[in-house]
Amino acid sequence: MEPELPAFPRTPACAGAREVAEKYCSVALLNHCLRSYLWAAAHGSREGVPYDPELLYVGALLHDIGLVTEFDSHALGFDDVSGHVAYVFSAGAGWPEARRAQLVDVVLSHTWDVVDVDVHPEGFLLERSTSMDISGRYMDDFSAGFKAGVLDLLPRAGIAKEFLACFRDQADRKPASSPARALRDGLADGILGNALDR
């Protein structure tokens, strides 16, 4: 059955995360983050994965924030940086410690090879959605019509070229980072061959 296009959750933390992403991310990266939420929420709803919409949305909006110049680190990979930014953001939003830790796990797990849906449902959904949006995995999760509707709402805007450049830069400067590992494992081919860009 064709899923409905999910609504973006409306909480103060969600509004704040959107404001942060809009300030620091390019249009291409912002749209990637928003699409990642839509893919994740739609898949979760259709497959009966219980997830927290606010936690998933804030995680989706901040999961790549470590790629932008203002938050880049000479020492840490972008995913670790994004986790730290998410922790600081959620502390400022007044979230309790346990919820902050959950958010960090959501952000970090989007780069893991395997995420246990029963332990980290939001991380599972975000890993699946970001993989589809960037490298073209899990393309059969949605119909052509649903994918076209999401892309009409949030165009790709050159994300493949921009993202690959960011990952190559990260890999060159931080050879032990997750981008370096991903590129060694052939991520560039997935990015350049992603059917969402056709």
Backbone bond lengths (Angstrom), bond angles and torsions (degrees), N, CA, C in turn:
res aa  C-N    CA-C-N  psi(-1)  N-CA   C-N-CA  omega(-1)  CA-C   N-CA-C  phi
1 M - - - 1.451 - - 1.531 110.04 -
2 E 1.315 115.84 137.59 1.466 121.84 -179.04 1.530 110.26 -68.55
3 P 1.356 118.35 123.82 1.466 118.88 178.76 1.522 110.63 -73.66
4 E 1.306 115.37 154.50 1.461 120.29 172.96 1.517 108.93 -79.36
5 L 1.322 115.98 152.98 1.454 119.81 175.73 1.527 107.96 -67.50
6 P 1.332 118.69 119.71 1.469 119.90 -177.36 1.529 111.62 -65.51
7 A 1.305 115.27 152.42 1.469 120.53 172.22 1.522 107.92 -86.30
8 F 1.319 116.50 147.16 1.454 119.83 173.77 1.523 108.71 -74.39
9 P 1.329 118.25 133.47 1.466 120.03 -179.86 1.519 111.02 -65.93
10 R 1.320 115.86 148.52 1.461 121.76 -175.32 1.527 109.39 -120.73
11 T 1.325 115.34 89.99 1.456 121.48 173.42 1.527 106.76 -130.49
12 P 1.321 118.27 164.24 1.471 118.73 177.29 1.525 112.76 -56.84
13 A 1.327 117.97 -39.90 1.465 120.41 179.66 1.526 110.86 -65.77
14 C 1.318 116.72 -39.15 1.464 120.00 178.41 1.528 110.82 -64.83
15 A 1.319 116.16 -42.16 1.468 119.67 177.69 1.522 110.76 -63.13
16 G 1.324 116.91 -39.99 1.458 120.69 178.89 1.515 112.29 -66.10
17 A 1.332 117.03 -42.00 1.460 120.51 178.89 1.524 110.55 -64.12
18 R 1.320 116.50 -39.38 1.473 119.97 177.56 1.528 110.40 -64.00
19 E 1.329 116.59 -41.36 1.459 120.30 179.25 1.529 111.16 -62.67
20 V 1.331 117.00 -43.10 1.462 121.14 178.36 1.533 110.35 -62.70
21 A 1.326 116.77 -47.09 1.463 120.57 -178.63 1.525 111.25 -63.06
22 E 1.323 117.06 -40.80 1.466 120.16 179.64 1.526 111.29 -65.77
23 K 1.328 117.64 -34.27 1.464 120.94 -179.03 1.530 111.76 -71.54
24 Y 1.330 117.68 -40.31 1.458 120.35 -169.60 1.530 115.21 -104.77
25 C 1.309 118.45 -22.61 1.463 120.59 -175.54 1.526 111.19 -93.57
26 S 1.316 115.79 148.43 1.467 120.28 169.33 1.526 108.59 -66.03
27 V 1.306 116.43 167.92 1.469 120.32 176.37 1.526 110.02 -59.36
28 A 1.325 116.41 -42.58 1.466 119.99 -178.76 1.529 111.21 -62.11
29 L 1.336 116.78 -44.58 1.461 119.81 -178.42 1.523 111.41 -71.77
30 L 1.327 117.27 -39.08 1.469 120.40 176.35 1.523 110.69 -60.53
31 N 1.323 116.81 -47.43 1.463 119.46 179.74 1.523 111.57 -62.70
32 H 1.328 116.87 -36.71 1.472 119.87 175.40 1.530 110.68 -59.71
33 C 1.326 116.83 -45.10 1.462 120.46 -179.57 1.523 111.23 -62.66
34 L 1.326 116.45 -43.56 1.466 120.26 -179.80 1.525 111.48 -68.42
35 R 1.331 116.65 -41.75 1.475 118.76 176.12 1.527 110.58 -62.13
36 S 1.332 116.01 -38.81 1.465 119.25 179.85 1.518 110.87 -58.44
37 Y 1.337 116.68 -39.77 1.465 118.83 175.82 1.528 110.67 -63.60
38 L 1.332 117.16 -46.42 1.463 119.96 -176.73 1.521 111.79 -62.81
39 W 1.341 117.17 -45.95 1.470 119.25 177.17 1.527 110.37 -59.17
40 A 1.337 115.97 -45.45 1.466 120.72 -176.48 1.525 111.59 -64.79
41 A 1.326 116.47 -48.59 1.463 120.40 -177.75 1.523 111.28 -64.93
42 A 1.321 117.07 -40.62 1.465 120.14 179.65 1.529 110.59 -65.19
43 H 1.320 116.68 -43.43 1.470 119.84 179.25 1.531 110.04 -65.26
44 G 1.325 117.10 -43.45 1.453 120.20 179.82 1.518 112.68 -61.62
45 S 1.327 115.61 -43.81 1.469 119.58 -179.76 1.520 111.17 -65.67
46 R 1.320 116.82 -43.18 1.466 119.88 -177.86 1.525 111.96 -68.22
47 E 1.340 116.68 -38.08 1.462 120.65 -175.80 1.526 113.31 -91.42
48 G 1.323 116.84 1.06 1.462 119.93 178.15 1.510 114.19 72.85
49 V 1.331 117.07 28.26 1.463 121.08 176.67 1.528 107.75 -83.38
50 P 1.329 118.57 117.06 1.464 119.45 179.76 1.527 110.20 -72.59
51 Y 1.308 116.71 121.27 1.463 119.79 -178.29 1.524 109.42 -138.58
52 D 1.313 114.64 158.98 1.463 123.46 178.27 1.530 107.48 -95.12
53 P 1.336 118.89 110.47 1.461 120.13 -175.50 1.530 114.04 -58.67
54 E 1.324 117.51 -39.76 1.458 119.77 179.91 1.523 110.78 -65.46
55 L 1.316 117.53 -45.47 1.457 122.09 -179.70 1.529 110.49 -62.46
56 L 1.318 116.80 -43.66 1.456 121.11 179.32 1.526 111.19 -65.73
57 Y 1.322 117.36 -42.43 1.465 121.17 -177.46 1.530 111.42 -66.50
58 V 1.322 116.87 -47.88 1.466 119.81 -179.96 1.530 109.58 -63.33
59 G 1.333 116.91 -41.20 1.457 120.31 176.08 1.519 112.22 -60.86
60 A 1.319 116.70 -42.84 1.466 120.45 179.52 1.529 111.22 -64.20
61 L 1.321 117.29 -40.73 1.471 120.47 -178.10 1.518 112.52 -70.38
62 L 1.338 117.95 -27.36 1.463 120.89 -175.28 1.528 113.92 -107.90
63 H 1.320 118.84 -1.71 1.469 119.41 -170.25 1.530 113.76 -65.96
64 D 1.318 118.64 -24.24 1.469 121.70 179.98 1.525 113.03 -113.66
65 I 1.320 117.85 12.65 1.468 120.33 -175.32 1.532 111.79 -61.66
66 G 1.328 117.21 -24.57 1.456 120.85 178.24 1.517 114.13 -70.00
67 L 1.337 117.55 -8.31 1.463 120.95 176.92 1.529 112.50 -82.76
68 V 1.327 117.66 -19.52 1.463 118.88 -175.12 1.524 109.97 -81.35
69 T 1.314 115.45 152.61 1.464 121.57 -173.17 1.521 112.61 -54.46
70 E 1.313 116.51 -42.96 1.462 119.98 -174.21 1.522 113.69 -63.87
71 F 1.328 117.78 -24.08 1.460 121.03 -178.29 1.531 112.86 -115.06
72 D 1.305 117.18 6.56 1.453 120.11 -179.62 1.528 109.61 -64.85
73 S 1.317 115.95 145.11 1.465 121.81 -179.94 1.527 109.17 -121.60
74 H 1.307 116.10 139.74 1.468 119.09 177.06 1.521 111.16 -74.11
75 A 1.333 117.14 -18.35 1.463 120.76 -172.49 1.527 113.60 -108.93
76 L 1.318 117.74 -34.48 1.461 121.28 -172.62 1.522 111.57 -107.07
77 G 1.331 115.90 148.34 1.456 120.94 173.00 1.522 110.71 -67.31
78 F 1.319 115.81 159.39 1.467 120.33 -174.87 1.521 112.05 -60.22
79 D 1.338 117.87 -34.74 1.460 120.38 -177.39 1.525 111.13 -67.51
80 D 1.340 116.58 -40.77 1.459 119.47 175.86 1.528 111.08 -64.81
81 V 1.321 116.40 -42.40 1.469 120.56 177.50 1.529 110.06 -60.58
82 S 1.319 116.32 -45.17 1.466 119.99 179.65 1.521 110.87 -59.97
83 G 1.330 117.20 -38.53 1.459 120.51 176.44 1.515 112.22 -62.90
84 H 1.330 116.92 -41.42 1.469 120.28 178.12 1.528 111.34 -65.84
85 V 1.326 116.60 -42.49 1.468 119.76 178.01 1.530 109.57 -62.47
86 A 1.323 116.82 -41.77 1.464 120.39 179.26 1.526 110.94 -61.90
87 Y 1.327 116.54 -39.66 1.472 119.39 178.12 1.527 110.30 -62.59
88 V 1.327 116.64 -48.58 1.467 120.42 -179.28 1.527 110.43 -61.71
89 F 1.340 116.25 -43.84 1.462 120.09 179.21 1.526 110.75 -59.02
90 S 1.321 116.73 -48.40 1.473 119.82 -175.52 1.520 112.08 -70.33
91 A 1.348 117.31 -29.72 1.468 119.08 173.51 1.522 109.83 -65.13
92 G 1.337 115.33 -42.99 1.467 119.08 177.30 1.512 113.04 -64.38
93 A 1.332 115.99 -28.61 1.464 120.59 178.17 1.527 112.10 -79.47
94 G 1.352 116.37 -3.75 1.458 119.81 177.88 1.513 114.98 84.84
95 W 1.321 117.36 15.55 1.456 119.09 179.42 1.528 109.85 -72.38
96 P 1.332 117.59 144.39 1.468 119.76 176.24 1.525 110.64 -68.69
97 E 1.318 115.32 161.66 1.464 121.58 -174.85 1.525 112.62 -53.58
98 A 1.323 117.54 -43.32 1.462 119.69 -176.69 1.523 111.25 -63.42
99 R 1.318 117.05 -37.98 1.472 120.48 179.73 1.533 110.52 -72.30
100 R 1.321 117.24 -35.07 1.469 120.15 175.61 1.524 109.41 -61.15
101 A 1.328 116.37 -44.46 1.463 120.67 179.47 1.529 110.89 -62.71
102 Q 1.323 117.10 -38.19 1.468 120.49 176.27 1.524 110.55 -60.60
103 L 1.322 116.52 -44.53 1.460 120.51 -179.30 1.525 110.87 -62.48
104 V 1.318 117.03 -43.31 1.464 120.34 177.79 1.524 109.84 -59.31
105 D 1.327 117.48 -42.39 1.469 120.45 178.24 1.526 111.44 -62.40
106 V 1.325 117.18 -39.91 1.468 120.63 178.01 1.520 109.64 -59.57
107 V 1.327 115.97 -48.77 1.464 120.79 -178.21 1.524 111.27 -63.69
108 L 1.322 117.44 -47.74 1.461 120.56 -177.63 1.522 112.29 -66.48
109 S 1.320 117.09 -38.01 1.462 119.68 -172.78 1.524 113.17 -72.29
110 H 1.315 118.38 -11.11 1.470 117.89 179.97 1.530 111.76 -68.04
111 T 1.338 117.89 -13.24 1.471 120.49 176.92 1.532 112.50 -105.21
112 W 1.316 118.03 0.88 1.457 120.20 -179.31 1.528 110.49 -74.34
113 D 1.331 116.26 153.67 1.460 120.58 176.83 1.524 111.55 -71.21
114 V 1.324 116.25 -38.28 1.465 121.51 -179.04 1.524 108.38 -135.77
115 V 1.331 116.26 131.91 1.462 121.51 177.12 1.528 107.36 -124.58
116 D 1.308 116.82 125.24 1.466 122.09 -179.11 1.525 108.97 -75.08
117 V 1.306 116.96 114.60 1.462 121.46 -176.64 1.528 111.74 -62.84
118 D 1.337 117.32 -29.16 1.462 119.99 -179.29 1.522 112.43 -76.86
119 V 1.331 116.78 -24.11 1.460 121.24 -179.56 1.520 111.34 -95.11
120 H 1.325 116.70 -42.30 1.467 122.64 -176.49 1.533 109.91 -130.72
121 P 1.336 119.11 71.22 1.467 118.91 -175.61 1.528 113.50 -59.95
122 E 1.338 117.23 -41.00 1.470 119.20 179.36 1.524 110.88 -67.61
123 G 1.334 116.89 -39.65 1.460 120.44 176.89 1.514 111.97 -64.49
124 F 1.330 116.23 -40.38 1.469 121.15 176.20 1.521 110.26 -58.41
125 L 1.324 116.12 -48.27 1.466 120.23 -178.07 1.523 111.54 -67.10
126 L 1.333 117.27 -38.21 1.462 119.86 -179.17 1.533 110.67 -70.70
127 E 1.327 117.53 -39.04 1.468 119.11 176.77 1.517 110.35 -60.48
128 R 1.311 115.90 -43.23 1.469 119.84 -178.14 1.531 110.76 -66.12
129 S 1.318 116.22 -43.02 1.469 119.40 -175.70 1.528 112.24 -72.74
130 T 1.336 117.46 -39.91 1.459 119.04 179.37 1.526 110.71 -69.69
131 S 1.330 117.06 -35.22 1.464 119.95 176.69 1.518 111.13 -63.24
132 M 1.305 116.76 -41.44 1.462 120.07 177.66 1.525 110.41 -64.85
133 D 1.311 116.61 -45.74 1.461 120.17 -173.45 1.526 112.34 -69.86
134 I 1.330 117.17 -31.94 1.466 120.08 -177.02 1.525 112.26 -96.93
135 S 1.322 117.86 -50.58 1.468 119.20 -171.74 1.526 114.16 -108.92
136 G 1.329 117.57 0.22 1.458 120.12 174.32 1.517 115.60 81.09
137 R 1.347 117.64 12.87 1.466 119.93 175.49 1.537 109.20 -74.85
138 Y 1.312 115.70 160.09 1.473 122.65 175.65 1.531 112.25 59.63
139 M 1.313 117.77 28.75 1.458 121.15 -176.16 1.530 112.42 -62.60
140 D 1.324 116.27 -23.67 1.463 119.59 -179.20 1.523 113.03 -80.78
141 D 1.326 118.27 1.32 1.464 120.56 179.07 1.525 111.96 -63.97
142 F 1.339 117.15 -26.91 1.475 120.74 -173.41 1.516 110.80 -134.66
143 S 1.307 114.79 154.61 1.457 120.69 176.72 1.531 110.25 -73.11
144 A 1.318 114.98 163.31 1.466 120.02 177.13 1.524 110.63 -60.55
145 G 1.325 116.63 -37.22 1.460 120.33 -179.51 1.518 112.77 -65.50
146 F 1.327 116.86 -42.21 1.464 119.84 179.21 1.524 110.29 -65.96
147 K 1.326 116.39 -44.97 1.466 120.07 179.25 1.524 110.68 -60.31
148 A 1.322 116.75 -41.72 1.469 119.81 179.63 1.522 111.05 -63.57
149 G 1.332 117.22 -37.68 1.463 120.52 178.56 1.522 112.44 -63.96
150 V 1.334 116.52 -41.54 1.465 120.25 178.01 1.530 110.37 -66.12
151 L 1.335 116.46 -42.68 1.469 119.90 -178.42 1.525 111.95 -69.83
152 D 1.323 117.43 -29.94 1.473 119.59 174.63 1.525 110.36 -65.95
153 L 1.326 116.16 -40.05 1.458 121.31 -179.52 1.531 111.21 -71.99
154 L 1.330 116.35 -39.77 1.474 122.23 -174.22 1.523 109.08 -134.66
155 P 1.326 117.43 84.98 1.473 120.72 -175.60 1.525 112.84 -60.91
156 R 1.328 115.72 157.98 1.463 122.33 -177.72 1.535 111.66 -66.76
157 A 1.309 118.13 -37.99 1.476 123.42 172.28 1.528 113.08 56.54
158 G 1.327 116.98 31.98 1.459 120.11 176.85 1.514 115.02 81.95
159 I 1.328 118.30 24.83 1.467 120.74 -175.76 1.521 112.06 -62.85
160 A 1.330 118.95 -34.85 1.478 119.87 -176.91 1.525 110.46 -60.61
161 K 1.308 117.22 -50.86 1.465 121.19 -178.31 1.532 110.69 -64.20
162 E 1.330 116.24 -44.76 1.466 120.17 -178.61 1.523 111.60 -65.05
163 F 1.318 116.73 -45.00 1.456 120.67 -176.55 1.528 110.69 -66.88
164 L 1.323 116.43 -42.50 1.458 119.68 179.85 1.531 110.51 -63.43
165 A 1.323 117.26 -39.80 1.468 120.14 177.01 1.525 110.94 -62.73
166 C 1.325 117.32 -42.22 1.472 121.23 177.83 1.522 110.88 -61.56
167 F 1.328 116.52 -45.28 1.467 119.87 -178.48 1.528 111.26 -66.90
168 R 1.326 117.03 -39.65 1.465 119.01 178.19 1.517 110.89 -64.30
169 D 1.319 116.83 -39.37 1.457 120.58 177.79 1.526 110.62 -64.02
170 Q 1.331 116.14 -45.78 1.465 120.02 177.48 1.524 111.11 -59.57
171 A 1.327 116.58 -44.48 1.464 121.30 -177.46 1.524 111.42 -64.74
172 D 1.338 116.48 -39.34 1.468 119.94 -179.83 1.529 110.97 -64.77
173 R 1.319 116.48 -39.85 1.462 120.27 -175.70 1.515 113.21 -87.97
174 K 1.337 116.49 -24.30 1.466 121.10 -175.03 1.531 108.45 -134.67
175 P 1.314 117.98 78.53 1.470 120.92 -173.03 1.529 115.08 -64.92
176 A 1.322 118.14 -13.88 1.468 120.08 177.43 1.528 112.33 -96.02
177 S 1.322 117.77 4.15 1.465 121.93 -174.04 1.530 111.86 -80.29
178 S 1.334 115.42 166.91 1.465 119.98 177.99 1.530 112.39 -64.08
179 P 1.350 121.05 -35.60 1.465 118.45 174.41 1.521 113.07 -61.23
180 A 1.340 117.03 -39.49 1.460 119.71 178.18 1.525 110.78 -62.55
181 R 1.328 116.40 -44.01 1.472 119.73 178.40 1.524 110.84 -63.62
182 A 1.325 116.33 -43.03 1.463 120.05 -178.31 1.526 111.57 -63.67
183 L 1.309 116.68 -41.29 1.464 119.42 178.79 1.527 111.22 -67.45
184 R 1.326 117.11 -37.12 1.468 119.53 175.86 1.530 111.30 -63.59
185 D 1.343 115.79 -29.22 1.463 120.81 -179.69 1.525 113.08 -87.38
186 G 1.336 118.03 6.23 1.459 121.09 174.46 1.511 116.33 96.12
187 L 1.325 117.84 18.36 1.465 120.01 -177.96 1.526 112.66 -57.88
188 A 1.330 117.78 -35.50 1.466 119.73 -177.00 1.522 111.45 -57.08
189 D 1.324 116.90 -38.94 1.465 119.71 179.37 1.519 111.15 -63.09
190 G 1.343 116.22 -41.18 1.454 119.60 178.12 1.522 112.44 -64.78
191 I 1.326 116.10 -42.51 1.453 120.10 179.55 1.521 111.19 -62.35
192 L 1.335 116.12 -48.74 1.461 120.36 -176.43 1.525 112.93 -71.94
193 G 1.340 116.22 -21.92 1.463 119.34 -179.78 1.523 114.51 -103.18
194 N 1.338 117.13 10.22 1.472 120.64 -176.12 1.522 110.71 -60.35
195 A 1.325 115.53 123.26 1.467 120.98 -178.40 1.523 112.69 -63.34
196 L 1.319 118.51 -19.84 1.468 120.33 178.10 1.522 111.96 -66.84
197 D 1.320 117.66 -17.56 1.455 121.11 179.13 1.526 113.13 -93.94
198 R 1.314 116.46 3.35 1.467 118.42 179.84 1.515 110.95 -92.86
